[in-house]
Amino acid sequence: MSGIKKLAGQTLWYGVPTIASRFLGYLMNMALPFFISMPGKTADLVQVYTIIPFLNVVYAYGLETAYFRFSQTHDKQKLYNTLSLSLLYSSILFSVALILCKDLIVSGADLQAHPDYVLWMIAIIAVDNLNTLPFARLRQENRPKRYAFARVMGIVINLAVVIFFLGVVPKILAGNPDSFLRHIYNKDLGLGYYLLGNLCGSLFTLLILFKEIKQVRFQFDMPLWKEVMRYSAPLIIVGLGGMINDVLSRLIYRHVVDLPRAEADHELGIFANIFRLALLITIMIQAFRMAAEPFFFNRSKEENAPKIYARVMKFFVIACCFMFLLIGLFLDVFRWIFTTFANPRWAEGLDVVPLLALGNIFLGIYYNLSVWYKLTNKNTYGAVITVIGAAITIALNIVLIPRLHYTGAALATFCCYLFMMVSSYVLGQKYYPVPYAVKKLIAYVVLVVLIYFIHLGLLKFISGSLAFSLGSGLLLLLLFTWFVSRVEAKELAKLPVIGKYFQR
């Protein structure tokens, strides 16, 4: 249990900045309805933030995971030097190539109205990539507090810049047009200040990590680099396939939906908004991954490692189930916020959120299951699973979006992640058996879905008021909490602080 407790503690530390990052970023995105009256006007910004994850995968080319893997068997400083220099040189090369291809990117992404967004995007990706290995080193050395500090400070700067230029400066200039702020404010940049804030936050994070960056020595070990690249090459495919599964629907939405451009932009803005709600579940997934990846590698040589991984999976699924209920049972809160304080059209499509959230639970389970191919050096299998998942995503998006619009995109995401989860489990049990409590985990997921539908039934046949929705949702959440506490009483009794309440 000590290993689980350590992982939980580190997940909390990694989770604080991850949750803060996602939550503050989410608040900034949720502020869009208050800055922009119509969802369609945010379409170009959505496109840019859809492209960024793809390019992040290319820029990093699997070196973060490779660093955790090879730090177990090679000299850590030599590995850090080699991979850091590799990222530096490749970042320069990729950035120059993207700048030369700027016009092609603008045309392909339909960013003719905001071509400057592409340059901001390239700068953000390049700087973030330089932060990759310093953050990985902090994780590998179990220094979550410094990791959290660097992440949170970058977020604070990001948020401050956005609020200052989009919220404070326009009001000051409206009352005092001759203020000195007119020299630093560009009204035409508009939502581009989101990108500027992102870049400022990334640069400030880079400054905080200067101590880790300063530790890099200009010593490049070519044989080691080649060995690492043989390991990480399939991870590039895994990463790109994962991004296709994650963001393709938003990237191609305007091209495949059978609507005039203005209506297509409106639906893209709506879909991006509801997707952010479902991504609340990935806050926990990302926080968990920050701690779990080095944890899995560090524990891989222990005799009882498979049992530890099985227990980690159980706690993870339970936590995901709670997140699903928090989203599904209290969806009317978001509906009320959009309807009351912004344009009601922003509330469109909220009924699709639980489907997206459930799909993201499958994705989180897949990330847990993926430990088998990373530990057994069978990354090619991970690449194959992801490529097939990407093919499913592409095919279903092309077929379903014209017919069902963003509901079709959500179904494509759901089916893709379901396939990836099941196939990874089947292959994993063949090459690296882990005694997962499969029946219990399936029961938990099925139960929360039934609870969600029970809540919908109550709203339809008894009362649809906000007060009743909140009250019944809270009651159902408490019932699930009671149920889990009874079923997992023995496990919970071993935990610190709360364990004494479950001891018999």
N, C-alpha and C positions, 0 to 999 in steps of 0.2 A: 504493500500500500504506500510505502514511502515514495516510490517512484511516481505513483499516480498523484500523490500530494505535491511533489515537486513540479510535475507537469502542470497541475492545476494552478500552482502559484505563478509559474512562469507564463502560463496562458493569460493569467490576470494582468501581469505586467506588460506583456506584449499586447494584450487586449485593450488596455487603457488607451494607448496611443492609436491603436487601430480603430477602436470604437470612437474615440475623439475625432480622428481623421474622417471616418465615414459619417459620423453624426454631424460634425460641423460642415463638412462638404455637403451632406444631405440638407442641412438647414440652408446653406447657400443656394442649393438647387431648388429647395422648396420656396426660397424667396423669389424665384423666377416669376411665379404667378403674380407677385406684387410689383415687380419691376416691369413685367411684360404682360399686357392684357390678354394676348392671344397666344396659344401654344405654338402655332406655326412659326412665330418669329424666333424661336429658340432652336430651330431645326439645324442650322449651320453649326451652332455650338455643340449640339448632340453629335453631329457627324465627326467633329474633331475629337471629342472624347470617346468616340467609338474607334477611331483609327489609332489613338495613342496606345491602347493595350497590345495591338498587333505589333507595332514598332518596338514596344518595350521588350517583347519576346525576342525579336531579331537582334536588338542591341545587346541583350544579356546572354543570348544563346546558351542557356542552361548552366552557366558557370556558378550560379549561386548554389544549386543542388550539388553540383560537382565539388564545390568547395567543402561542403559537409561530408561528402562521401570520401574524398581523398585526404582530408585532414585526419582521418582515422589511421591512415597507413603511411603518410608521407610527412616530411618536414613541413610544419605549418607555415613558417616564415617564408621558405622558398616557394611554397604553393601560393601564398598570399601575394608575394612579389610578382610571380609569373602571371597569375590571373588578373591582377590589378593592371599591369602593363598591357596585357592583352585587351582588356576592356577600354583602356585609354586610347590605344591606337585604333581599335575598331570603331569606337565612338566618333573619333575624328573622321575616319573614312566614311562611315554611314551618314554622318551629318552633311559632309560635303556632297555626297551622292544625292541626298534628298534635296538639298538646296538647288543643285543642278536640275533636278526633276520637278521643281516646284510647280511649273505650269501644268505638268501632267497630273500632279496630285490635285491641284485646284480643279482641273477639268473633270477628273475621275470622281471626285467627291462632291461635285456640284457646289463648290465654294467660291464661285465667281464674284459673289457679293462681298466676300470677306477673304481675299487672297492672303492678307496679312496674318490670318489665323494659322496658316501653314508654317510660317517662320517662328511664331510663338510656340507652336507645337514641337518643332524640331529642337528648339532651345530647351524646352521642358524635359523632353525625353533624354537629351544628351546629359543634362545636369543630374537628373534622377538616376541615370545609369552609373554615373561616377559614385553615387551614394550606395550602390548595391553591395559591393564587397565589404566596405566598412560596417554596414549594418549586419551583413552575414557573419563577420568576425565577432561582433558583439553578441550575436545569438549563439555562435559556436562556443564562445568563452563564458556563456551563462552570465551575461551582464545586462539583464533586462532593464534595470533602472536607467542606465545611460541611454540605452536604446529608446526607452519611453521618453526621456527628456528631449532627445534630438528630434524625435517624431513630433512630439507635442509642440515644441517651439516653432518648427516649420509650419505646422498647422495654424498656430496663432498668427504668424506673419501673413500667411495666405489669407486668412479670414480678415485681418485688419486692413489689408490692401483693398480687398473687395468692398468691404463696408465703407471705407474712406472714400473711394472713388465713385461708387455707385449709390451710396446712401447719404454721405455727409457733404461732399463737395458740391453736387448739384443743388442742394438746398441752400448752401452758403452763397453760391453764385447767383441763384435766383433772387436773393435779397440784396446782394452786393456784387453787381456785375464787374466792378473794378478791382475786386480782391486779387491779391497776388496769385491765388490758386488758379486763376484763368491761364497762367503761363504753363502749368503742369497738367492741366486737365484737357482732354481731347474728347469732346462730345461724340465725335464720329466713331470712336473706338467702341463705345457702348458695352455690349456683353464681352468684348475682348478683355475687359478688366478682370474677368474671371481667369483668363489665361495669364495675364500679367501677375495677378496674385499668386497663382500656382507657381510661376517661375521664381518670384521673390521668395516664396516659402522654400522651394527646392534649393536655391542659392544659400539661404540662411542655414538650412540643414547641412549643406556641404561645409559651411564655415564651422559649425559646431563639431563636425566630424574631422576637423583638420588634424587633430592628434592622431587618429587612426590612419588618415591619409599620409601623414608625415612618416609613418612607420614603413611605408613602401620603399624598397631599395631597387635601384635599376639593375636588377639581376633577372634575366629571362632564361629559364631552363626549357630549351626546345623539346628534348625527349619527354619531359613531364607534361608540357603543353599538348603534345601530340597524344599522349595517353589520356589526358583529360578530355580532349576533343572527341576521341573515340567513344568515351562514355557519354558526353553531353550532346553529341550530334542528334541522337534520337529524341532527346528532350526538347530540341528546337521544334521538331514535328509535333511532339506532345503539346508544347506551349502554343504553337500556331493553331493546331487543331482545337485546343481548348478555347482560344480566342474566337475562332469561327463559331464554335458552339455557343459562346457567351454573348457575342456582340453582332454576329452577322445579320440577325433579323433587323437590327436598327440601321446597319450599314447599307443594306440593300432595299430597305422598306420603300423608299420613294421611287425606286426603279421598278418594283414588281407589283405594287398595289395599283389597281386599275381606277385611278382617280386623277382629276386635274391637279396640277402642282400645288396650288394653295391648300386644297383639301388633304393632299398627301402629306404636306408639311405639318398641317394641324394634327393629323393622326400620329405622325412620328413624334411630335412633341408630347402628345398624350401618352403614347406607348413608353417613351423614355421616362415619363413621370411615374407611371405605374410600375415600371421595371425597378425604379429606385426604391419603391416600397418593398418589393420582393427581395431586393438586395440587402435589406436590413438583416436578413438571415445570414448573409455572407459576412457580416461584421464578425460574428462569432467564429465562422469558418476560417476567416483569414487570421484572426487572433490565435486560433488553435494551431493553424499551420505554422505560424511563426515559432511557436514553442515545440510543436510535435516533430518537425522535420529533423532538427538536430537530436531531439530526444530519441526518435526511432533509431537513428544511426548509432548513437551512443549506447543504446541498450541491445543492439542487434547480436552481440556476442554472448549475452547472458542465456543460460539454459532455459529459463522460463519466459523468454522474450515473447513467444506467441501468446501466452496467457495474458501478459501485460497488454499487448496490443488488443486483445479481445475485450479486456475490461475498459480500455480507453475508448474503444468503439461504442460500448454500451453507454457510458456516460455522455459521449458525444451525441449519440442519437437522442437520448433523453433531453439534452439541452436544446437540440434542434426542434424537438417536438414542442417544447415550451415556447420557442421563438415563433413557430408556426401558429400556435394558438394566440399569442400576443398580437400577431398581425391579423389573422383571420377573424378573431372574435371582436376586435376593436377597430375594424375597418371603417365603421361609421364615424369614428372620431376624425379620420382624415377627410371623409366625405363632408363632414360638417365644417371643417376648417376651410376647405376649398370653396364650398358653397357660400359660407358666411363672409370670408375675408378676401376672397379673390373671385375670379370669373368662374361661375359654376361649371363651365365647360372643362375646366381642369379636373373635375371629379369624374369625367367619363372614363369608362373602362376599369374602374376599381374592382369590379367583380372578377376580373381576370387575375388579380394579385395572388389569391391563394394557390392557383394552379402554378404560377411562376415560383411561389415560395416552396411548394412541394417539390418542384423540379430542382430547386437549389438545395434541398435536403439530400436528394439523390446525388447531387454533385459533391456535397460535403462527405457523404459516405464513400463515394468513389475516391476522393482524396485520401481518406483513411485506408482504403483497400490498396491503394497504389504503392504502399510500402513494400509489397512483395516483389515487384519488378525492380524497384530501386535498390533493395538489399541484395537481390540475386543477380544484379547486373544484366537484367533482361529488359532494358529500356525499350528495345525494339517492339516488345509486346504492347507496352504502353502507347507507343507511337501508332501501332496498328489499330488498337482500340479507339484512339482519338481520331484517327483518319476516318474510320468507319462511322464514328459518331458525327464527324463533320459532314460526311456524305449524306447522312440521314438529315442533319440540320439543313443543308443546302436544298435537298430535294423537297422536304416538307415545307420549308419557307416558300419556295417557288410555287408549290401546289396550293398551299393553304392560305397564304396572305391575300392573294386576289379574291378568294372566296369568303374567308372569315376575318380578314384584316388582322388587328393585333391579337385577337383570340387565336388565330391560326399560328401566329408567331409564337405565342405562349405554348401552344400544343407541340410545336416543333421542338422547343426547348425542353419540355417535359419528356417527350419520347426519346430524345437524344441522351439525356442524363440517365434515364431509366435503363437504356441499353448499355451505357458505359458502366453503370454500377453493377448490373447483373453479369456482364461479360468479365469484368475485372474480378468479381468474386469467384466465378467458376474457374478461371485460369489461375487465380491466386491459390485456391485450395489444391490445385494440382502441383504447383511448383514450390509453394511456401505455405503449407497448411496452418491456419490459425483457427482456434476453437471459438469462433464467434457464436453468440447466443442468437442464432438466426430467427428462430420462432418468436422469441421474446421481442426482438427488435422489430420484426414485421408487425407483431401485435400492437406495439406502441404507436407505430406510424398509422396503422389502420384505425386505431382508437381515436387519435387526434383528428383524423379526417372525418370520422363519424360524428365526433363532438362538434366540428365545424358545421356539418350538415344539420345536426340537431338545432344548433343556434339559428341557422337560416330558417328552419321550419318554425321555430318559436316566433321569429320576427314576422313570418308570413301569416301565420294562423292566429296569433295572439295580439301582438302589438309591434308596430314598426317604429315606435318613438325612440329617440336617442337615449333617453333615460332607461327604458326597458332593455334596449340593446346593450348598454353598458352594464346594467345590473345582472342580466342573464349571462352575459359573457364572463363577468367576474365570478359568478357562481360556478359555471362550468370549468373555468380555469382552476378554481379552488378544489373542485371535485377531482380533477385530473391530478393535481398536486397531492391530494390525500391518497389517491390510488397508487401513485408512484412511491410515495413514502411507505406504504404498507408492503408493496411488492419488493422494494429494494431496502427494507429496514436493516437487514444484516450488513449490507454494503455501507449504508449511510452511518451506521453505528461506529464504523471504523474511521470516519472522518473527524478532523479536529473541530473544536468549537461546538458544532451542531450534533456530533456523534452521541453525546450524552442523552439527547432527547429521544434516541431510537434504541437505547439499550434496554433490554428486558430483564 
